[in-house]
Amino acid sequence: MIGLAENAVSQALKTGASEAEAYVYEGQATNIGIELGQISKTDRIIDRGLGIRVVANKAMGFAYTNVIDDPKAVSSVIARALSAAKASKPDPEWKELPEKKSYVSLERTFDERLVELGSEELVNVASTMLDAAGQVDKRVFPIEGGIGSAYISNAVANSNGIVGFDKGTVLECSIATVAKEDDRVTPVCFEFNASRSYEVDPVWVGKEAAKLAVSALKTKPVETKSTTLILTQFALQDLFAYTLINAVKADSVQRNQSPFKGKIGEEVTSENLTIYDNGLFPGGLRTWAFDGEGVPHHKTVVIEKGVLRSFLYDSYSAKKEGKESTGNAGRAGYLSTPSIDTTNFHILPGNKTGDEMLREVDDGLIIYYLQGAHSSNPVSGEFSVVATPAWKIKKGEITHCSRGVMLAGNIFEVLKNVSLVGSNERQMGQLISPWIQVENVKVIGK
Amino acid sequence: MLTLKEERVEAAKQGIESGVALRVLVNGAWGFASVGSLDEAILESAVSDACGMARMASSRLKTPIKLAEAKVVSDRVEAKPKKNPAEIQMEDKIKTAMSVNKAGLGYDKRIKSFSIDYLDLTGTNFFVNSDGTSIEQDKLYVWSRITASALDAGVFTFSREEVGSTAGYEVFDEQPPEDLGEKVAKRAVEQLSAKSLKGGTFPVVLGPNVVGVFVHEAFGHLAEADLALSGGVLAGNVGKKLGSDLVTFYDDGTIEGSFGAFKYDDEGVRSQKTLLIKEGVVSGFMHNRETAQKFNVEPTGNARAEDFRVEPIIRMRCTYMEPKDHSFDELVEKVKRGYYFKSFRGGQANLDGTFQVGIQEGYEIVNGEVGAPVRDASISGNTLETLHKIDAVGKDFLLDPGRCGKGQTAFICDGGPHISVKEVVVGGSA
């Protein structure tokens, strides 16, 4: 793979590029699927390809292909990237591709056992999870889910000396359930485990999803008012992905799309919040040696005790400000050009366990799943979403579930009202976070 | 593919890919494999892999999967664009995109950022199955997303619009780039003076763009047979009256040039116009061959796969509400204190019938008249309750292209007339 990347770079330079970068991806995924209460499908996806960025006369061109065994196809993709660059317009702010820096070795990102895992074993794990869910209550119906194991590898080379190769594994099992009684059906309740190694607990996953679904069967309305919320990781991941995370991307800041512009060193959230973007977090779902441009992953302090410390940069946005890239060039495989993204967005935990947090709430709601977070205003941070469902907390106890509860507000105001951060940290996609308690959020009941 | 941010071409992109998706049914369990290769030896090993895995999974089956009969066809479907995007020079595409952005940026100096993503996809799908069907079908998609943000006195606004067609590049003749740029910019600027609204239950008038998303999210997903089987609230309700007489919805894959149109789906089944609910009575669901067999009906041609990397699943095509007889003024007139929601930003549904549609452009209605703009609201409710609360339906009709996520992305289209709804829950922070 490194050889292919390096060859593509030197061929691009020979045919007229002033700079070139090649990204090669190779991956294999095996999934066992649960549908309508049974294991009924399997799939194996083998995907590989090459994406090449070239610069000619300060204009960028990009081309990709998944036909990489044929040298002619590789030459033709380079020619396409060059023709795209020539058709494009010079960018006066273009400086250069990133330069070589050394990579650190990673812990817990590759597990040989996952590469060798056979479908029989995966079927067994899926079956264990399914049985665990079914045993909780007869009213539970697992609608979909499964287990998937993936091997991912990528190589980057560029004309500025970068040469890198990294490989990793991911295992994920998940289950989505509803509970049904008479004519009533609950919202979908979902649980999962994801890990870079062979460490998942299918029994826990099955049981938790089923327990939540059962507890959502009986519902009572809640009143319209401003109240205390405990936001679990599901809700945080959804809300942050469409608001806070945009605001800390250097590209949004430079393009006047972030309320955080000009606020480095200022207090922007409650002092209870400290957030790192840590691309080297041991065993993190987004832990890799380098980013989509071959820049080493890094730990960046984004918010420290409420004070904004840094934005997230790729090499283009960093060079624009005379800064160093923070290793945040994300990439959707070989099909896309790099763009700024978080690695592991880590909200540092506090001291209280989830149970302790619940016990100390006199009157509030705990929120798992949200509907409509993607309809938030990505610039201003305003959101208006539905909790599907919400659970009422009264005098330290979860009393009942409520459906159709809407939450509305501005995420940047909400973050100023974080009163407590739990110790129950878990990983969910790009987020590593505990539960967070916030005060005074507008809830619209029925 | 192109991305322009303000007047900068971020990247001009071109890609070529080929691959094979194959699916086998062994003892009632599915085996699916995807490889980016046409090599015979690789394909053979992928087939035997898929068969082996399916056999393994079938050991735990309670109800083996069977498929409904589908007509055996041999066909060649050719795309006939007036302007084939594959033959338009990259320079010209950049020019079109640049005129959108220039029009947007020039509209008002409070517009701080303006982007356009442009994508065209052209290619050919070859489909064969063991029944003897063999289809060669051209694919053609032209799509664009335009976004603007405005900033004034610490207030940020955001506006978005999409363009999509299966006809050809001529879509930019029908919707000139300058008009598109202005439309997106104008909304962002108007939103600057909008106020946060008060949450609660209100009567509303919904524009075709919001009605389309309501039909798609609140009803369409629940009428996908796989989700109905999963316990969605429409299950067991075919033939029952669940909405007011004014409610008639279709999912139609046959509207030529529309963003959800195609002749055959990815199981080789002919696309059609599927009636979902007629005058409030649920007529049927959207099916693939697997669910059609379970319901003992004909497949409706709704099995779609994003590309060869994923299996076909039940997806919508062009989903809309049938217009009736009211003018816009008549709809607004009867609302004493409520809102007019004209354009959406995102929407989502749940199996229990809870829906949510975010609003990017809305106005107050006071004493029967459209008033001041409101910002960043959303509406929510329960589908089954809301279908009864639709009290008047307009005579106008509009379709908008969109994209739908269900693990995979599908290009779809939705719309309808203006309608009025007696009450929905409106989420606002004031």
Boltz contact constraints between the chains, C-beta under 6 A:
constraints:
  - contact:
      token1: [A, 36]
      token2: [B, 229]
      max_distance: 6.0
  - contact:
      token1: [A, 38]
      token2: [B, 61]
      max_distance: 6.0
  - contact:
      token1: [A, 38]
      token2: [B, 62]
      max_distance: 6.0
  - contact:
      token1: [A, 39]
      token2: [B, 57]
      max_distance: 6.0
  - contact:
      token1: [A, 39]
      token2: [B, 60]
      max_distance: 6.0
  - contact:
      token1: [A, 40]
      token2: [B, 29]
      max_distance: 6.0
  - contact:
      token1: [A, 40]
      token2: [B, 65]
      max_distance: 6.0
  - contact:
      token1: [A, 41]
      token2: [B, 30]
      max_distance: 6.0
  - contact:
      token1: [A, 42]
      token2: [B, 31]
      max_distance: 6.0
  - contact:
      token1: [A, 42]
      token2: [B, 53]
      max_distance: 6.0
  - contact:
      token1: [A, 42]
      token2: [B, 54]
      max_distance: 6.0
  - contact:
      token1: [A, 42]
      token2: [B, 57]
      max_distance: 6.0
  - contact:
      token1: [A, 43]
      token2: [B, 32]
      max_distance: 6.0
  - contact:
      token1: [A, 44]
      token2: [B, 33]
      max_distance: 6.0
  - contact:
      token1: [A, 44]
      token2: [B, 49]
      max_distance: 6.0
  - contact:
      token1: [A, 45]
      token2: [B, 34]
      max_distance: 6.0
  - contact:
      token1: [A, 45]
      token2: [B, 309]
      max_distance: 6.0
  - contact:
      token1: [A, 46]
      token2: [B, 35]
      max_distance: 6.0
  - contact:
      token1: [A, 47]
      token2: [B, 36]
      max_distance: 6.0
  - contact:
      token1: [A, 60]
      token2: [B, 11]
      max_distance: 6.0
  - contact:
      token1: [A, 61]
      token2: [B, 12]
      max_distance: 6.0
  - contact:
      token1: [A, 62]
      token2: [B, 11]
      max_distance: 6.0
  - contact:
      token1: [A, 62]
      token2: [B, 13]
      max_distance: 6.0
  - contact:
      token1: [A, 63]
      token2: [B, 14]
      max_distance: 6.0
  - contact:
      token1: [A, 64]
      token2: [B, 15]
      max_distance: 6.0
  - contact:
      token1: [A, 65]
      token2: [B, 16]
      max_distance: 6.0
  - contact:
      token1: [A, 66]
      token2: [B, 17]
      max_distance: 6.0
  - contact:
      token1: [A, 66]
      token2: [B, 36]
      max_distance: 6.0
  - contact:
      token1: [A, 80]
      token2: [B, 14]
      max_distance: 6.0
  - contact:
      token1: [A, 84]
      token2: [B, 12]
      max_distance: 6.0
  - contact:
      token1: [A, 84]
      token2: [B, 14]
      max_distance: 6.0
  - contact:
      token1: [A, 84]
      token2: [B, 90]
      max_distance: 6.0
  - contact:
      token1: [A, 87]
      token2: [B, 12]
      max_distance: 6.0
  - contact:
      token1: [A, 87]
      token2: [B, 90]
      max_distance: 6.0
  - contact:
      token1: [A, 87]
      token2: [B, 91]
      max_distance: 6.0
  - contact:
      token1: [A, 88]
      token2: [B, 9]
      max_distance: 6.0
  - contact:
      token1: [A, 88]
      token2: [B, 12]
      max_distance: 6.0
  - contact:
      token1: [A, 89]
      token2: [B, 9]
      max_distance: 6.0
  - contact:
      token1: [A, 91]
      token2: [B, 8]
      max_distance: 6.0
  - contact:
      token1: [A, 119]
      token2: [B, 53]
      max_distance: 6.0
  - contact:
      token1: [A, 119]
      token2: [B, 56]
      max_distance: 6.0
  - contact:
      token1: [A, 120]
      token2: [B, 56]
      max_distance: 6.0
  - contact:
      token1: [A, 123]
      token2: [B, 56]
      max_distance: 6.0
  - contact:
      token1: [A, 123]
      token2: [B, 57]
      max_distance: 6.0
  - contact:
      token1: [A, 127]
      token2: [B, 60]
      max_distance: 6.0
  - contact:
      token1: [A, 141]
      token2: [B, 231]
      max_distance: 6.0
  - contact:
      token1: [A, 143]
      token2: [B, 230]
      max_distance: 6.0
  - contact:
      token1: [A, 178]
      token2: [B, 231]
      max_distance: 6.0
  - contact:
      token1: [A, 178]
      token2: [B, 351]
      max_distance: 6.0
  - contact:
      token1: [A, 180]
      token2: [B, 231]
      max_distance: 6.0
  - contact:
      token1: [A, 185]
      token2: [B, 231]
      max_distance: 6.0
  - contact:
      token1: [A, 185]
      token2: [B, 351]
      max_distance: 6.0
  - contact:
      token1: [A, 185]
      token2: [B, 352]
      max_distance: 6.0
  - contact:
      token1: [A, 186]
      token2: [B, 352]
      max_distance: 6.0
  - contact:
      token1: [A, 187]
      token2: [B, 350]
      max_distance: 6.0
  - contact:
      token1: [A, 187]
      token2: [B, 352]
      max_distance: 6.0
  - contact:
      token1: [A, 188]
      token2: [B, 351]
      max_distance: 6.0
  - contact:
      token1: [A, 255]
      token2: [B, 113]
      max_distance: 6.0
  - contact:
      token1: [A, 256]
      token2: [B, 112]
      max_distance: 6.0
  - contact:
      token1: [A, 256]
      token2: [B, 113]
      max_distance: 6.0
  - contact:
      token1: [A, 256]
      token2: [B, 151]
      max_distance: 6.0
  - contact:
      token1: [A, 257]
      token2: [B, 113]
      max_distance: 6.0
  - contact:
      token1: [A, 257]
      token2: [B, 149]
      max_distance: 6.0
  - contact:
      token1: [A, 337]
      token2: [B, 11]
      max_distance: 6.0
  - contact:
      token1: [A, 371]
      token2: [B, 348]
      max_distance: 6.0
  - contact:
      token1: [A, 371]
      token2: [B, 356]
      max_distance: 6.0
  - contact:
      token1: [A, 372]
      token2: [B, 348]
      max_distance: 6.0
  - contact:
      token1: [A, 372]
      token2: [B, 356]
      max_distance: 6.0
  - contact:
      token1: [A, 372]
      token2: [B, 358]
      max_distance: 6.0
  - contact:
      token1: [A, 372]
      token2: [B, 378]
      max_distance: 6.0
  - contact:
      token1: [A, 374]
      token2: [B, 346]
      max_distance: 6.0
  - contact:
      token1: [A, 375]
      token2: [B, 345]
      max_distance: 6.0
  - contact:
      token1: [A, 375]
      token2: [B, 346]
      max_distance: 6.0
  - contact:
      token1: [A, 375]
      token2: [B, 358]
      max_distance: 6.0
  - contact:
      token1: [A, 375]
      token2: [B, 378]
      max_distance: 6.0
  - contact:
      token1: [A, 377]
      token2: [B, 158]
      max_distance: 6.0
  - contact:
      token1: [A, 377]
      token2: [B, 376]
      max_distance: 6.0
  - contact:
      token1: [A, 378]
      token2: [B, 158]
      max_distance: 6.0
  - contact:
      token1: [A, 379]
      token2: [B, 149]
      max_distance: 6.0
  - contact:
      token1: [A, 379]
      token2: [B, 156]
      max_distance: 6.0
  - contact:
      token1: [A, 379]
      token2: [B, 158]
      max_distance: 6.0
  - contact:
      token1: [A, 380]
      token2: [B, 156]
      max_distance: 6.0
  - contact:
      token1: [A, 382]
      token2: [B, 376]
      max_distance: 6.0
  - contact:
      token1: [A, 384]
      token2: [B, 377]
      max_distance: 6.0
  - contact:
      token1: [A, 384]
      token2: [B, 378]
      max_distance: 6.0
  - contact:
      token1: [A, 384]
      token2: [B, 427]
      max_distance: 6.0
  - contact:
      token1: [A, 386]
      token2: [B, 356]
      max_distance: 6.0
  - contact:
      token1: [A, 386]
      token2: [B, 380]
      max_distance: 6.0
  - contact:
      token1: [A, 388]
      token2: [B, 350]
      max_distance: 6.0
  - contact:
      token1: [A, 388]
      token2: [B, 354]
      max_distance: 6.0
  - contact:
      token1: [A, 404]
      token2: [B, 354]
      max_distance: 6.0
  - contact:
      token1: [A, 406]
      token2: [B, 380]
      max_distance: 6.0
  - contact:
      token1: [A, 406]
      token2: [B, 425]
      max_distance: 6.0
  - contact:
      token1: [A, 406]
      token2: [B, 427]
      max_distance: 6.0
  - contact:
      token1: [A, 408]
      token2: [B, 199]
      max_distance: 6.0
  - contact:
      token1: [A, 408]
      token2: [B, 427]
      max_distance: 6.0
  - contact:
      token1: [A, 408]
      token2: [B, 428]
      max_distance: 6.0
  - contact:
      token1: [A, 408]
      token2: [B, 429]
      max_distance: 6.0
  - contact:
      token1: [A, 409]
      token2: [B, 429]
      max_distance: 6.0
  - contact:
      token1: [A, 442]
      token2: [B, 429]
      max_distance: 6.0
  - contact:
      token1: [A, 444]
      token2: [B, 199]
      max_distance: 6.0
  - contact:
      token1: [A, 444]
      token2: [B, 427]
      max_distance: 6.0
